[in-house]
Structures are given as C-alpha cells and as structure tokens.
C-alpha cells in the first residue's frame, strides 16, 4: 500500500535551481529594495531600476502575469522620468 507521504513526494518536482535562477532571485530581492526605497523618496530612477530587476526575477520563474504587471509599472515610471 502506498502511503500519503509517498504520494505527496511524487507530486513535488526537483527543486534544484539553475545558476541563472539563483542570480535572478537575488536581483529580484535587490529590485524589491529599490522599489521600497522609491516609495520613500519618490525618485523615478529608483522605481525604474527596481522594476527592471524584479522583472528579471519573475521572468526567470516564468510568472508571465507578473511580468506584464511589472512592465506596466515600468512604463508608467519611465514616462514619469522622461516628462
């Protein structure tokens, strides 16, 4: 008889990350820091840098809905930076 633990373990994939995914995760944390700092300073370049770094992380994780969401924020802050 198959136990519950064996069934659950078979459903979970291998959690090894590639080197690109590890770097992208760290860049995402750094991007989040830039976005938080941008909230305090309202300095548009901080938002632009933060969105670019966070987009790298979510693209590496293939979370395309978040990529589109962050591209929208990036476009808004780029327009704010330019004009």
C-alpha positions in Angstrom: 0.0 0.0 0.0 1.3 3.5 -0.9 1.5 5.9 1.9 0.3 9.5 1.9 3.9 10.8 2.2 5.0 8.8 -0.9 2.1 10.2 -3.0 2.9 13.8 -1.9 6.6 13.3 -2.6 5.9 12.1 -6.1 3.9 15.2 -6.8 6.7 17.6 -5.9 9.3 18.2 -8.6 13.0 18.6 -8.2 13.7 21.9 -6.6 17.3 22.5 -7.9 17.7 26.0 -9.4 19.9 26.9 -12.3 22.6 29.5 -11.8 20.5 32.0 -13.7 17.5 31.4 -11.5 19.7 31.9 -8.4 21.1 35.2 -9.7 17.6 36.3 -10.8 16.2 35.6 -7.3 18.9 37.8 -5.8 18.3 40.5 -8.3 14.6 40.3 -7.5 15.3 40.9 -3.8 17.5 43.9 -4.7 14.8 45.2 -7.1 12.3 45.0 -4.2 14.7 47.1 -2.1 14.8 49.7 -4.9 11.0 49.8 -5.1 10.7 50.2 -1.3 13.4 53.0 -1.4 11.5 54.6 -4.3 8.3 54.7 -2.1 10.2 56.7 0.5 12.0 59.1 -1.9 9.6 59.2 -4.9 12.7 59.2 -7.1 11.8 57.8 -10.5 15.1 56.2 -11.4 14.8 54.0 -8.3 11.5 52.8 -9.5 12.8 52.1 -13.0 15.8 50.1 -11.7 13.6 48.3 -9.2 11.0 47.2 -11.8 13.8 46.1 -14.2 15.3 43.9 -11.6 12.0 42.4 -10.4 11.0 41.7 -14.0 14.2 39.7 -14.3 13.2 37.6 -11.3 9.6 36.9 -12.4 10.6 36.2 -16.0 13.1 33.6 -14.7 10.3 32.0 -12.7 8.0 32.2 -15.8 5.3 34.1 -14.0 4.1 35.9 -17.1 1.2 37.6 -15.4 3.6 39.4 -13.0 5.9 40.2 -15.9 3.0 42.1 -17.6 2.1 43.8 -14.4 5.6 45.0 -13.7 6.0 46.1 -17.4 3.0 48.3 -16.8 4.6 49.9 -13.8 7.9 50.2 -15.6 6.2 52.0 -18.5 4.4 54.4 -16.1 7.6 55.3 -14.3 9.6 55.7 -17.5 7.0 58.2 -18.7 7.2 59.9 -15.4 11.0 60.0 -15.7 11.0 61.3 -19.2 8.3 64.0 -18.8 
